Amino acid sequence: MGIPTLIADNSSDTTDLSGIAFTSSIDSTYDEYMFVCTNMHPETDNTHFEFQVNASGQSGYNEVVTSTMFGAAHTEAGAGTDLAARTGDDQAQGEAYQRLEVNIDASVGDESCSGILHLFTPSNTTYVTHFIWRGSSYHNDVSNRATFVTGYFNLTEAITNINFQFSSGHINGLVQMYGIA
């Protein structure tokens, strides 16, 4: 087994759109797709960065997901730290958008998030499709957070579309999609 090769398939650099969607190029070419989200900045205060997928031939970004989230935080002034599960952001067979980062404001220029989402074997029609998110954000309680989300989409149809958005308002940032061979 050699070193995995990254192949840039698609990217979307956006300003003031409601979401960033990849509606082509997710297919059986690669066993893993990696989405690098850089400097994602919301238009409205106290909003959440999130994603959802569509199975082949479906629409609405509402596939069934089971997930768990936890994170670590440290305030800018050094006054507090936190390491905790974020059970309110977990899903148990839910159809909502999956939160990746939470409580980000638009009013301060340095509040944003970045991270990497891995989507494993989205074209497989025998097993569920797993995902992992590792991200970092600076947000409205003046703290930096490291966030970890993992889960799976409970379907055995191929996943062909993915959409990233903030829970309200427009999105600004860069999302790059890579196939890992």
Residue frames as a rotation matrix with the C-alpha (Angstrom) as fourth column:
MET 1
0.581 0.814 0.000 0.00
0.814 -0.581 0.000 0.00
0.000 0.000 -1.000 0.00
GLY 2
-0.416 -0.756 0.506 1.45
0.767 -0.590 -0.251 3.34
0.488 0.284 0.825 -1.04
ILE 3
-0.805 0.113 -0.583 0.88
0.281 -0.792 -0.542 6.86
-0.523 -0.599 0.606 0.13
PRO 4
0.176 0.947 0.270 -2.65
0.822 0.009 -0.569 8.03
-0.541 0.322 -0.777 -0.73
THR 5
-0.806 -0.384 0.450 -2.87
0.586 -0.621 0.520 10.48
0.080 0.683 0.726 -3.59
LEU 6
-0.133 0.755 -0.642 -4.97
0.349 -0.571 -0.743 13.61
-0.928 -0.323 -0.187 -3.30
ILE 7
-0.674 0.033 0.738 -6.74
0.728 -0.143 0.671 14.65
0.127 0.989 0.072 -6.48
ALA 8
-0.702 0.458 -0.545 -8.38
-0.124 -0.833 -0.539 18.08
-0.701 -0.311 0.642 -6.55
ASP 9
-0.538 0.593 0.600 -11.77
0.824 0.521 0.224 17.46
-0.180 0.614 -0.768 -8.11
ASN 10
0.164 0.722 0.672 -13.68
0.630 -0.600 0.492 20.63
0.759 0.343 -0.554 -7.52
SER 11
-0.687 -0.276 -0.672 -13.68
0.714 -0.432 -0.552 23.75
-0.138 -0.859 0.493 -5.40
SER 12
0.294 0.809 0.509 -16.05
0.731 -0.533 0.425 26.52
0.615 0.247 -0.748 -4.56
ASP 13
-0.788 -0.470 -0.399 -14.95
0.612 -0.673 -0.415 29.96
-0.073 -0.571 0.818 -3.40
THR 14
-0.013 0.944 0.329 -18.01
0.830 -0.173 0.530 31.91
0.558 0.280 -0.781 -2.46
THR 15
-0.992 -0.087 -0.087 -19.15
0.121 -0.812 -0.570 35.24
-0.021 -0.577 0.817 -1.23
ASP 16
-0.605 0.795 -0.046 -22.68
-0.605 -0.496 -0.622 35.76
-0.518 -0.349 0.781 0.06
LEU 17
-0.450 0.535 -0.715 -24.38
-0.451 0.555 0.699 32.56
0.771 0.637 -0.008 -1.09
SER 18
0.441 0.692 0.572 -26.90
-0.863 0.153 0.481 30.59
0.245 -0.706 0.665 0.93
GLY 19
0.683 -0.248 0.686 -24.80
-0.197 0.842 0.501 27.42
-0.703 -0.478 0.527 0.67
ILE 20
-0.207 -0.778 -0.594 -21.91
-0.962 0.051 0.268 25.69
-0.178 0.627 -0.759 -1.05
ALA 21
0.612 0.533 0.584 -23.08
-0.387 0.846 -0.366 22.56
-0.689 -0.002 0.725 -2.89
PHE 22
-0.667 -0.689 -0.284 -21.15
-0.662 0.373 0.651 19.92
-0.342 0.622 -0.704 -4.77
THR 23
0.319 0.928 0.191 -23.68
-0.601 0.355 -0.716 18.30
-0.732 0.114 0.671 -7.10
SER 24
0.900 -0.136 -0.413 -21.30
-0.262 0.589 -0.765 16.39
0.348 0.797 0.495 -9.36
SER 25
0.060 -0.984 -0.168 -17.99
-0.568 0.105 -0.816 14.52
0.821 0.144 -0.553 -9.12
ILE 26
-0.352 -0.121 0.928 -18.93
-0.850 0.457 -0.263 12.49
-0.392 -0.881 -0.264 -6.02
ASP 27
0.616 0.486 -0.620 -18.94
-0.728 0.652 -0.212 9.02
0.301 0.582 0.755 -7.51
SER 28
0.966 -0.185 0.181 -17.14
0.089 0.895 0.438 5.67
-0.243 -0.407 0.881 -7.37
THR 29
0.605 -0.791 0.089 -13.85
-0.094 -0.182 -0.979 7.16
0.790 0.584 -0.184 -8.63
TYR 30
-0.501 -0.787 0.360 -12.52
-0.429 -0.135 -0.893 7.46
0.751 -0.602 -0.270 -5.05
ASP 31
-0.145 0.388 -0.910 -13.15
0.675 0.712 0.196 5.56
0.724 -0.586 -0.365 -1.82
GLU 32
0.010 0.093 -0.996 -12.77
0.899 -0.437 -0.032 8.71
-0.438 -0.895 -0.088 0.24
TYR 33
0.191 0.069 0.979 -13.65
0.573 -0.818 -0.054 12.34
0.797 0.572 -0.196 -0.41
MET 34
-0.255 -0.368 -0.894 -12.11
0.929 -0.351 -0.120 15.11
-0.270 -0.861 0.431 1.67
PHE 35
0.494 0.470 0.731 -13.62
0.592 -0.798 0.113 18.58
0.636 0.377 -0.673 1.92
VAL 36
-0.492 -0.714 -0.499 -11.27
0.871 -0.399 -0.288 21.31
0.006 -0.576 0.818 3.16
CYS 37
0.594 0.755 0.278 -13.31
0.688 -0.656 0.311 24.23
0.417 0.006 -0.909 4.50
THR 38
-0.447 -0.878 -0.174 -11.20
0.882 -0.399 -0.251 27.37
0.151 -0.266 0.952 4.88
ASN 39
-0.970 -0.068 -0.234 -12.15
0.142 -0.938 -0.316 30.59
-0.199 -0.340 0.919 6.66
MET 40
-0.351 0.924 0.148 -15.91
0.703 0.156 0.694 30.00
0.618 0.348 -0.705 6.67
HIS 41
-0.974 -0.008 -0.226 -17.56
0.144 -0.792 -0.594 33.21
-0.174 -0.611 0.772 7.81
PRO 42
-0.240 0.964 0.116 -21.31
0.958 0.254 -0.130 33.75
-0.155 0.080 -0.985 8.41
GLU 43
-0.498 0.212 0.841 -23.45
0.313 -0.860 0.402 36.73
0.809 0.464 0.362 7.52
THR 44
0.443 0.744 0.501 -25.51
-0.336 -0.380 0.862 36.61
0.831 -0.550 0.082 10.73
ASP 45
-0.384 -0.594 0.707 -24.59
-0.847 -0.077 -0.525 36.34
0.366 -0.801 -0.474 14.42
ASN 46
-0.396 0.138 0.908 -24.78
-0.708 0.583 -0.397 33.20
-0.585 -0.800 -0.133 16.58
THR 47
0.622 0.573 -0.534 -25.13
-0.783 0.441 -0.439 30.77
-0.016 0.691 0.723 13.70
HIS 48
0.268 -0.435 0.859 -23.89
-0.274 0.821 0.501 27.22
-0.924 -0.370 0.101 13.11
PHE 49
-0.265 -0.425 -0.865 -21.77
-0.964 0.087 0.253 25.76
-0.032 0.901 -0.433 10.28
GLU 50
0.010 0.438 0.899 -23.37
-0.367 0.838 -0.404 22.54
-0.930 -0.326 0.169 9.06
PHE 51
-0.699 -0.214 -0.682 -23.70
-0.715 0.201 0.669 20.04
-0.006 0.956 -0.294 6.21
GLN 52
0.163 0.710 0.686 -26.08
-0.335 0.693 -0.638 17.44
-0.928 -0.126 0.351 4.76
VAL 53
-0.866 -0.496 -0.061 -26.10
-0.271 0.365 0.891 15.10
-0.419 0.788 -0.451 1.74
ASN 54
0.311 0.903 -0.297 -28.43
-0.880 0.155 -0.449 13.71
-0.359 0.401 0.843 -0.90
ALA 55
-0.196 -0.241 0.950 -28.57
0.130 0.954 0.269 10.11
-0.972 0.177 -0.156 -2.02
SER 56
-0.971 -0.227 0.074 -28.57
0.081 -0.022 0.996 9.48
-0.224 0.974 0.040 -5.76
GLY 57
-0.578 0.771 0.268 -31.76
0.471 0.047 0.881 10.85
0.666 0.635 -0.391 -7.33
GLN 58
0.176 0.638 -0.750 -32.89
0.984 -0.116 0.132 12.56
-0.003 -0.761 -0.648 -4.10
SER 59
-0.264 -0.215 0.940 -33.27
0.249 -0.957 -0.149 16.24
0.932 0.195 0.306 -3.24
GLY 60
0.678 0.656 0.332 -33.82
-0.055 -0.404 0.913 18.34
0.733 -0.637 -0.238 -0.14
TYR 61
-0.394 -0.914 0.095 -30.64
-0.238 0.002 -0.971 17.44
0.888 -0.405 -0.219 1.77
ASN 62
0.123 0.535 0.836 -32.43
-0.979 -0.074 0.191 15.41
0.164 -0.842 0.514 4.44
GLU 63
0.093 -0.155 -0.984 -30.80
-0.191 0.967 -0.171 11.97
0.977 0.204 0.060 4.63
VAL 64
0.942 0.335 -0.017 -30.93
-0.077 0.265 0.961 10.07
0.326 -0.904 0.276 7.94
VAL 65
-0.014 -0.994 0.109 -27.83
-0.219 -0.103 -0.970 10.67
0.976 -0.038 -0.217 10.09
THR 66
0.917 0.064 -0.394 -26.55
0.364 0.268 0.892 9.38
0.163 -0.961 0.222 13.42
SER 67
0.168 -0.869 0.466 -23.74
0.192 -0.435 -0.880 11.44
0.967 0.237 0.094 14.90
THR 68
0.671 -0.047 -0.740 -21.87
0.734 -0.098 0.672 12.58
-0.104 -0.994 -0.031 17.97
MET 69
0.400 -0.502 0.767 -19.97
0.164 -0.784 -0.599 15.81
0.902 0.365 -0.231 18.69
PHE 70
0.685 -0.215 -0.696 -17.45
0.688 -0.124 0.715 16.90
-0.240 -0.969 0.063 21.30
GLY 71
0.491 -0.509 0.707 -15.06
0.313 -0.655 -0.688 19.77
0.813 0.559 -0.162 21.65
ALA 72
0.035 -0.567 -0.823 -12.45
0.980 -0.143 0.140 21.59
-0.197 -0.811 0.550 23.66
ALA 73
0.596 0.213 0.774 -12.36
0.439 -0.894 -0.092 25.34
0.672 0.395 -0.626 24.23
HIS 74
-0.221 -0.652 -0.725 -10.16
0.954 -0.298 -0.023 28.02
-0.201 -0.697 0.688 25.75
THR 75
0.808 0.573 -0.140 -11.18
0.544 -0.816 -0.198 31.64
-0.228 0.083 -0.970 26.24
GLU 76
0.503 -0.593 0.629 -9.11
0.393 -0.491 -0.777 34.42
0.770 0.638 -0.014 24.73
ALA 77
0.405 -0.304 0.862 -8.40
-0.680 -0.731 0.061 35.95
0.611 -0.611 -0.503 28.15
GLY 78
-0.539 -0.646 -0.541 -7.39
-0.172 0.713 -0.680 32.58
0.825 -0.273 -0.495 29.60
ALA 79
-0.485 0.404 0.775 -10.25
-0.871 -0.299 -0.389 32.72
0.075 -0.864 0.498 32.09
GLY 80
0.237 0.664 0.710 -11.81
-0.651 0.650 -0.391 29.39
-0.721 -0.370 0.586 31.23
THR 81
-0.787 -0.406 -0.465 -11.45
-0.615 0.575 0.539 26.05
0.048 0.711 -0.702 29.51
ASP 82
0.247 0.904 0.350 -13.88
-0.784 0.398 -0.476 23.36
-0.569 -0.157 0.807 28.54
LEU 83
-0.846 -0.299 -0.443 -13.81
-0.504 0.720 0.477 19.77
0.176 0.627 -0.759 27.28
ALA 84
-0.410 0.805 0.429 -17.26
-0.372 0.282 -0.884 18.30
-0.833 -0.522 0.184 26.78
ALA 85
-0.689 0.406 0.600 -19.62
0.705 0.568 0.425 16.27
-0.168 0.716 -0.678 24.67
ARG 86
-0.809 0.488 -0.329 -22.09
-0.515 -0.857 -0.006 18.47
-0.284 0.165 0.944 22.81
THR 87
-0.774 0.492 0.400 -25.07
0.454 0.870 -0.192 16.12
-0.442 0.033 -0.896 23.04
GLY 88
0.146 0.858 -0.493 -27.47
0.095 -0.508 -0.856 18.84
-0.985 0.078 -0.155 21.90
ASP 89
0.082 -0.198 -0.977 -25.72
-0.905 -0.425 0.011 18.77
-0.418 0.883 -0.214 18.52
ASP 90
-0.869 -0.293 0.399 -25.81
-0.165 0.931 0.325 14.96
-0.467 0.217 -0.857 18.16
GLN 91
-0.075 0.877 -0.475 -28.39
-0.990 -0.009 0.139 13.25
0.117 0.481 0.869 15.98
ALA 92
-0.706 -0.003 0.709 -30.01
-0.193 0.963 -0.188 9.85
-0.682 -0.270 -0.680 16.51
GLN 93
-0.513 0.460 0.725 -31.54
0.822 0.507 0.260 8.94
-0.248 0.729 -0.638 13.16
GLY 94
0.114 0.501 -0.858 -32.24
0.191 -0.858 -0.476 12.62
-0.975 -0.110 -0.194 12.45
GLU 95
0.286 0.063 0.956 -32.75
0.952 0.095 -0.291 14.26
-0.109 0.993 -0.033 9.08
ALA 96
0.932 0.039 -0.361 -31.52
0.069 -0.995 0.070 17.76
-0.357 -0.091 -0.930 9.95
TYR 97
0.550 -0.829 0.103 -28.31
-0.207 -0.255 -0.945 19.35
0.809 0.498 -0.312 8.75
GLN 98
0.577 -0.450 -0.682 -25.43
0.789 0.524 0.322 18.09
0.213 -0.724 0.657 10.89
ARG 99
0.953 -0.272 0.133 -23.73
-0.298 -0.917 0.265 20.84
0.050 -0.292 -0.955 12.89
LEU 100
0.442 -0.885 -0.147 -19.96
0.645 0.427 -0.634 21.01
0.623 0.186 0.759 12.54
GLU 101
-0.795 -0.594 -0.128 -19.20
0.532 -0.579 -0.618 24.28
0.293 -0.559 0.776 14.37
VAL 102
0.205 0.954 -0.219 -21.54
0.924 -0.115 0.364 26.29
0.323 -0.277 -0.905 16.60
ASN 103
0.708 0.310 -0.634 -22.26
0.611 -0.720 0.330 29.86
-0.354 -0.621 -0.699 17.75
ILE 104
-0.471 -0.849 0.237 -20.18
0.849 -0.364 0.382 31.84
-0.238 0.382 0.893 15.28
ASP 105
0.387 0.574 -0.722 -20.86
0.377 -0.813 -0.444 35.57
-0.841 -0.100 -0.531 14.91
ALA 106
0.347 -0.201 0.916 -20.53
0.911 -0.158 -0.380 37.80
0.221 0.967 0.128 11.88
SER 107
0.973 0.213 0.091 -20.04
0.190 -0.958 0.215 41.06
0.133 -0.192 -0.972 13.74
VAL 108
0.474 -0.880 -0.025 -16.35
-0.480 -0.283 0.830 40.51
-0.738 -0.382 -0.557 14.46
GLY 109
0.508 -0.263 -0.821 -14.04
-0.846 0.027 -0.532 39.88
0.162 0.964 -0.209 11.51
ASP 110
-0.544 -0.832 -0.107 -12.00
-0.794 0.552 -0.254 37.17
0.271 -0.053 -0.961 13.22
GLU 111
-0.191 0.540 0.820 -14.98
-0.506 0.662 -0.554 34.94
-0.841 -0.520 0.147 14.05
SER 112
0.225 0.188 -0.956 -14.94
-0.936 0.313 -0.159 32.09
0.269 0.931 0.247 11.57
CYS 113
0.452 -0.122 0.884 -14.25
-0.390 0.864 0.318 28.38
-0.802 -0.488 0.343 11.31
SER 114
0.032 -0.471 -0.882 -12.10
-0.954 0.250 -0.168 26.01
0.299 0.846 -0.441 9.29
GLY 115
0.003 -0.077 0.997 -11.85
-0.597 0.800 0.063 22.25
-0.802 -0.595 -0.044 9.18
ILE 116
-0.699 -0.273 -0.661 -11.72
-0.691 0.497 0.525 19.05
0.185 0.824 -0.536 7.20
LEU 117
0.280 0.829 0.485 -14.62
-0.751 0.503 -0.427 16.70
-0.598 -0.245 0.763 6.53
HIS 118
-0.859 -0.476 -0.186 -13.90
-0.499 0.702 0.508 13.13
-0.111 0.529 -0.841 5.36
LEU 119
0.334 0.942 0.018 -16.70
-0.858 0.312 -0.409 11.20
-0.391 0.121 0.912 3.63
PHE 120
-0.629 -0.681 0.376 -15.91
-0.545 0.731 0.411 7.47
-0.554 0.054 -0.831 3.32
THR 121
-0.940 0.118 0.321 -17.11
0.293 0.763 0.576 5.27
-0.177 0.636 -0.751 0.42
PRO 122
-0.483 0.803 -0.349 -20.10
-0.478 -0.575 -0.664 7.43
-0.734 -0.154 0.662 -0.56
SER 123
-0.259 0.380 -0.888 -20.79
-0.935 0.132 0.330 5.27
0.243 0.915 0.321 -3.63
ASN 124
-0.987 -0.130 -0.095 -21.09
-0.099 0.955 -0.279 2.03
0.127 -0.266 -0.956 -1.66
THR 125
-0.199 0.980 -0.025 -24.61
-0.789 -0.145 0.597 0.58
0.582 0.138 0.802 -1.88
THR 126
0.015 0.142 -0.990 -24.08
0.311 0.940 0.140 -2.21
0.950 -0.310 -0.030 0.68
TYR 127
-0.220 -0.234 -0.947 -22.96
0.971 0.041 -0.236 -0.36
0.094 -0.971 0.218 3.80
VAL 128
0.824 0.467 -0.321 -23.74
0.526 -0.841 0.127 2.98
-0.211 -0.273 -0.938 5.45
THR 129
0.260 -0.719 0.644 -21.50
0.512 -0.463 -0.724 5.99
0.819 0.518 0.247 4.68
HIS 130
0.421 -0.220 -0.880 -19.34
0.879 -0.140 0.456 7.25
-0.224 -0.965 0.135 7.55
PHE 131
0.462 -0.336 0.821 -17.92
0.247 -0.840 -0.483 10.76
0.852 0.426 -0.305 8.06
ILE 132
0.180 -0.470 -0.864 -15.45
0.964 -0.092 0.251 12.53
-0.198 -0.878 0.436 10.35
TRP 133
0.646 -0.026 0.763 -15.03
0.219 -0.951 -0.218 16.30
0.731 0.308 -0.609 10.95
ARG 134
0.081 -0.617 -0.783 -12.09
0.966 -0.146 0.215 17.97
-0.247 -0.773 0.584 12.70
GLY 135
0.279 0.120 0.953 -12.33
0.582 -0.810 -0.069 21.73
0.764 0.574 -0.296 12.92
SER 136
-0.544 -0.438 -0.716 -11.40
0.817 -0.470 -0.334 24.88
-0.190 -0.766 0.614 14.72
SER 137
0.196 0.647 0.737 -13.46
0.660 -0.643 0.389 27.99
0.725 0.410 -0.553 15.32
TYR 138
-0.908 -0.278 -0.313 -13.36
0.417 -0.662 -0.623 31.33
-0.034 -0.696 0.717 17.06
HIS 139
-0.304 0.905 0.296 -16.77
0.556 -0.084 0.827 32.50
0.773 0.416 -0.478 18.09
ASN 140
0.163 0.562 0.811 -19.17
0.009 -0.823 0.568 34.55
0.987 -0.085 -0.139 20.15
ASP 141
0.969 0.120 -0.216 -18.02
0.217 0.003 0.976 33.64
0.118 -0.993 -0.023 23.67
VAL 142
0.594 -0.802 0.062 -14.52
-0.763 -0.586 -0.273 34.93
0.256 0.115 -0.960 22.77
SER 143
0.221 -0.536 0.815 -12.99
-0.449 0.685 0.573 31.47
-0.866 -0.493 -0.089 22.75
ASN 144
-0.293 -0.358 -0.887 -11.21
-0.928 0.328 0.174 29.17
0.229 0.874 -0.428 20.35
ARG 145
0.387 0.496 0.777 -12.74
-0.630 0.758 -0.170 25.73
-0.673 -0.424 0.606 19.98
ALA 146
-0.802 -0.446 -0.397 -11.48
-0.595 0.641 0.484 22.46
0.039 0.624 -0.780 18.57
THR 147
0.140 0.959 0.246 -14.46
-0.853 0.243 -0.462 20.43
-0.503 -0.145 0.852 17.41
PHE 148
-0.927 -0.369 -0.064 -14.80
-0.361 0.833 0.420 16.76
-0.102 0.412 -0.905 16.52
VAL 149
0.147 0.988 0.036 -17.86
-0.840 0.144 -0.524 15.22
-0.523 0.047 0.851 14.87
THR 150
-0.920 -0.356 -0.163 -18.31
-0.388 0.765 0.515 11.68
-0.059 0.537 -0.842 13.64
GLY 151
-0.080 0.938 0.338 -21.23
-0.492 0.258 -0.831 9.68
-0.867 -0.233 0.441 12.38
TYR 152
-0.905 -0.145 0.400 -22.86
0.243 0.596 0.765 7.92
-0.349 0.790 -0.505 9.48
PHE 153
-0.390 0.806 -0.444 -25.66
-0.916 -0.389 0.098 8.32
-0.094 0.445 0.890 6.98
ASN 154
-0.517 0.267 0.813 -28.05
-0.174 0.897 -0.406 5.42
-0.838 -0.351 -0.418 7.47
LEU 155
0.647 0.648 -0.403 -28.72
-0.566 0.053 -0.823 4.58
-0.511 0.760 0.401 3.84
THR 156
-0.062 -0.664 0.745 -27.39
0.263 0.709 0.654 2.12
-0.963 0.237 0.130 1.32
GLU 157
0.838 0.226 0.496 -27.87
0.542 -0.239 -0.806 4.31
-0.064 0.945 -0.322 -1.73
ALA 158
-0.204 -0.939 0.275 -24.90
0.953 -0.254 -0.162 6.13
0.222 0.230 0.948 -3.23
ILE 159
0.425 0.207 -0.881 -24.37
0.481 -0.876 0.026 9.68
-0.767 -0.435 -0.472 -1.95
THR 160
0.061 -0.350 0.935 -23.94
0.992 -0.085 -0.097 12.05
0.113 0.933 0.341 -4.89
ASN 161
0.210 0.066 0.976 -24.45
0.198 -0.980 0.024 15.59
0.957 0.189 -0.218 -3.46
ILE 162
-0.115 -0.225 -0.968 -23.21
0.993 -0.011 -0.115 17.48
0.015 -0.974 0.225 -0.42
ASN 163
0.328 0.269 0.906 -24.14
0.314 -0.935 0.164 20.96
0.891 0.231 -0.391 0.82
PHE 164
-0.482 -0.498 -0.721 -22.40
0.873 -0.200 -0.446 23.21
0.078 -0.844 0.531 3.37
GLN 165
0.095 0.542 0.835 -24.23
0.287 -0.818 0.499 26.16
0.953 0.192 -0.234 4.91
PHE 166
-0.980 -0.145 0.136 -24.68
-0.079 -0.343 -0.936 28.29
0.183 -0.928 0.325 8.00
SER 167
-0.585 0.792 -0.172 -27.93
0.788 0.505 -0.352 27.76
-0.192 -0.342 -0.920 9.89
SER 168
0.619 0.756 -0.212 -29.00
0.607 -0.632 -0.483 31.29
-0.499 0.170 -0.850 8.96
GLY 169
0.571 -0.342 -0.746 -27.83
-0.423 -0.902 0.089 33.91
-0.704 0.265 -0.659 6.52
HIS 170
0.869 -0.307 -0.388 -25.26
-0.342 0.195 -0.919 33.65
0.358 0.932 0.064 3.78
ILE 171
0.723 -0.676 0.143 -21.91
0.413 0.589 0.695 31.89
-0.554 -0.443 0.705 3.78
ASN 172
0.749 -0.617 -0.241 -18.47
-0.624 -0.533 -0.572 33.20
0.224 0.579 -0.784 2.82
GLY 173
0.249 -0.739 0.626 -15.38
-0.553 0.422 0.718 31.04
-0.795 -0.525 -0.304 2.46
LEU 174
-0.111 -0.400 -0.910 -13.61
-0.951 0.308 -0.019 28.39
0.288 0.863 -0.414 0.43
VAL 175
0.413 0.189 0.891 -14.47
-0.446 0.895 0.017 24.69
-0.794 -0.404 0.454 0.24
GLN 176
-0.195 -0.548 -0.813 -12.20
-0.973 0.214 0.090 22.41
0.125 0.809 -0.575 -1.76
MET 177
0.771 0.469 0.431 -13.10
-0.499 0.865 -0.050 18.80
-0.396 -0.176 0.901 -2.59
TYR 178
-0.304 -0.894 -0.330 -10.39
-0.953 0.289 0.095 16.17
0.011 0.343 -0.939 -2.96
GLY 179
0.854 0.402 -0.330 -10.62
-0.413 0.910 0.040 12.54
0.316 0.102 0.943 -3.98
ILE 180
0.027 -0.848 0.529 -8.24
-0.908 0.200 0.367 10.25
-0.417 -0.490 -0.765 -2.14
ALA 181
0.509 0.095 -0.856 -7.06
-0.676 0.660 -0.329 7.40
0.533 0.746 0.400 -4.36
